[in-house]
Amino acid sequence: MATIEKSPSKKREEWDKAGKYKYIIDRINTSHVDLKKDLKNIILTQRYMLMGLEHEFLFDQKYVEDTICTDAVDREIIEELHGAGSAGLLPREIAKRVELPGTKRSKPWKVTKHIRRINKRLDQLIGQTAIEKRGMNWALTSCMRKAWGTTHEELVKQLAWKPEKDSEEETDLS
């Protein structure tokens, strides 16, 4: 009897098994996972550095507004809490004083939602909260109260630090 010789079977490539487009998408997604891990590690390292230098940072009202306030409502909420002092205010009291756009009357839960968003934004940047809960009240943290009440010029005066003069000013004096 004659034996039949089988030709060795071809191994299919990975892209041929899954399909070309699906293979490409999977490759892109796996490379993004590595980039996301690297980015998280960088952010974590940056946060540790910021926590170590926390006592050196001074924030003024303009910086706080630019970084954590997305609209006028956030500014009004922080302004009301700054006026309330360290005791803070209940969300319903803040809601009575602050008008949310598109509503007849502000709801306390919407104020709380804004406060949590503010805290989330600041936490992502420097790892601190802007507004904390004291009992049932919300109040500004001590560093936020200090930052909200000062301008950049006042901070410079407190430090007794003068920025270097521009080269143009030096040439005018000569």
C-alpha positions as CSV (number, residue, x, y, z in Angstrom):
1,M,0.0,0.0,0.0
2,A,1.0,3.4,-0.8
3,T,1.3,5.9,2.1
4,I,0.0,9.3,1.5
5,E,2.3,12.1,2.6
6,K,0.6,15.0,4.3
7,S,2.1,18.4,3.7
8,P,2.9,20.2,7.0
9,S,0.0,22.4,7.9
10,K,0.5,26.1,7.8
11,K,0.3,28.0,11.0
12,R,-2.0,31.0,10.6
13,E,-0.8,34.3,11.7
14,E,-2.4,36.0,14.7
15,W,-3.8,38.8,12.5
16,D,-5.3,36.2,10.2
17,K,-7.1,34.4,13.0
18,A,-8.8,37.4,14.6
19,G,-9.1,39.6,11.5
20,K,-6.9,42.4,10.3
21,Y,-8.9,45.3,11.8
22,K,-9.6,43.6,15.1
23,Y,-5.9,42.7,15.4
24,I,-4.9,46.3,14.7
25,I,-7.4,47.7,17.3
26,D,-6.2,45.2,19.9
27,R,-2.6,46.2,19.3
28,I,-3.5,49.9,19.7
29,N,-5.4,49.2,22.9
30,T,-2.5,47.2,24.4
31,S,-0.1,50.0,23.7
32,H,-2.5,52.5,25.3
33,V,-2.6,50.4,28.5
34,D,1.2,50.8,28.8
35,L,1.0,54.5,28.2
36,K,-1.7,54.9,30.8
37,K,0.3,53.0,33.4
38,D,3.3,55.2,32.7
39,L,1.2,58.3,32.9
40,K,-0.3,57.2,36.2
41,N,3.2,56.6,37.6
42,I,4.3,60.1,36.5
43,I,1.2,61.7,38.1
44,L,1.8,59.7,41.3
45,T,5.5,60.9,41.4
46,Q,4.4,64.4,40.8
47,R,1.9,64.2,43.6
48,Y,4.5,63.0,46.1
49,M,6.8,65.9,45.0
50,L,4.0,68.4,45.5
51,M,3.2,66.9,49.0
52,G,6.8,67.4,50.0
53,L,6.9,71.0,48.8
54,E,3.4,71.8,50.0
55,H,4.5,74.3,52.6
56,E,6.4,76.3,50.0
57,F,3.4,76.9,47.7
58,L,1.3,80.1,48.0
59,F,-1.9,80.4,46.0
60,D,-3.7,83.6,45.3
61,Q,-7.3,84.1,44.4
62,K,-6.7,84.4,40.7
63,Y,-4.9,81.0,40.5
64,V,-7.7,79.3,42.5
65,E,-10.4,80.8,40.2
66,D,-8.5,79.7,37.1
67,T,-7.9,76.2,38.2
68,I,-10.9,75.0,40.1
69,C,-13.8,77.4,39.2
70,T,-15.4,76.5,35.9
71,D,-18.3,78.9,36.1
72,A,-19.8,81.7,38.1
73,V,-21.7,79.3,40.4
74,D,-18.4,77.8,41.7
75,R,-17.1,81.3,42.4
76,E,-20.3,82.3,44.2
77,I,-20.2,79.1,46.4
78,I,-16.6,79.7,47.4
79,E,-17.3,83.4,48.0
80,E,-20.3,82.5,50.3
81,L,-18.2,79.9,52.2
82,H,-15.3,82.4,52.6
83,G,-17.8,84.9,54.1
84,A,-19.1,82.3,56.5
85,G,-15.8,81.7,58.1
86,S,-14.5,78.6,59.6
87,A,-17.9,77.4,60.8
88,G,-19.2,77.0,57.3
89,L,-22.7,76.8,55.9
90,L,-25.3,74.1,55.3
91,P,-26.0,73.3,51.7
92,R,-29.5,74.6,51.9
93,E,-28.2,78.0,53.1
94,I,-25.8,78.1,50.3
95,A,-28.5,77.2,47.8
96,K,-30.7,80.0,49.1
97,R,-27.9,82.5,48.5
98,V,-26.6,81.2,45.1
99,E,-28.6,81.1,42.0
100,L,-28.0,78.3,39.6
101,P,-28.5,79.1,35.9
102,G,-31.8,77.7,34.4
103,T,-33.5,77.0,37.7
104,K,-36.0,79.0,39.7
105,R,-34.5,77.8,43.0
106,S,-31.2,76.1,43.7
107,K,-31.4,72.7,45.3
108,P,-29.0,71.7,48.1
109,W,-27.9,68.5,46.4
110,K,-26.8,70.6,43.3
111,V,-24.7,72.8,45.6
112,T,-23.1,69.6,47.1
113,K,-22.5,68.4,43.5
114,H,-20.6,71.6,42.7
115,I,-18.6,71.3,45.9
116,R,-17.5,67.8,45.1
117,R,-16.5,68.8,41.6
118,I,-14.4,71.6,43.0
119,N,-12.7,69.2,45.4
120,K,-12.1,66.7,42.6
121,R,-10.4,69.3,40.4
122,L,-8.1,70.5,43.1
123,D,-7.4,67.0,44.3
124,Q,-6.2,66.0,40.8
125,L,-3.9,69.0,40.6
126,I,-2.3,69.2,44.0
127,G,-3.8,66.5,46.2
128,Q,-5.7,68.8,48.5
129,T,-9.4,69.6,49.0
130,A,-10.7,73.1,48.8
131,I,-13.9,72.6,50.8
132,E,-14.3,70.2,53.7
133,K,-17.3,69.0,55.6
134,R,-17.5,70.1,59.3
135,G,-20.4,68.3,60.8
136,M,-23.3,69.0,58.5
137,N,-21.8,72.2,57.2
138,W,-19.3,72.8,54.3
139,A,-16.4,75.1,55.0
140,L,-13.3,76.2,53.2
141,T,-10.1,74.6,54.3
142,S,-7.5,76.9,56.0
143,C,-5.2,77.1,53.0
144,M,-8.2,78.0,50.8
145,R,-9.4,80.7,53.1
146,K,-5.9,82.2,53.0
147,A,-5.7,81.8,49.3
148,W,-9.1,83.2,48.5
149,G,-8.6,86.4,50.5
150,T,-5.2,87.4,49.0
151,T,-3.9,88.7,45.8
152,H,-0.5,88.0,44.1
153,E,0.8,91.4,45.2
154,E,-0.1,90.7,48.8
155,L,1.7,87.4,48.7
156,V,4.8,89.0,47.3
157,K,4.7,91.6,50.1
158,Q,4.4,88.9,52.7
159,L,7.4,87.2,51.4
160,A,9.4,90.4,51.0
161,W,10.5,89.1,47.7
162,K,10.9,91.3,44.7
163,P,11.0,89.9,41.2
164,E,14.0,90.5,39.1
165,K,13.9,93.6,36.9
166,D,13.6,93.2,33.2
167,S,16.6,94.0,31.1
168,E,14.6,96.9,29.5
169,E,14.2,98.6,32.8
170,E,17.9,98.3,33.6
171,T,18.9,99.9,30.3
172,D,16.5,102.8,31.0
173,L,18.1,103.5,34.3
174,S,21.7,103.4,33.0
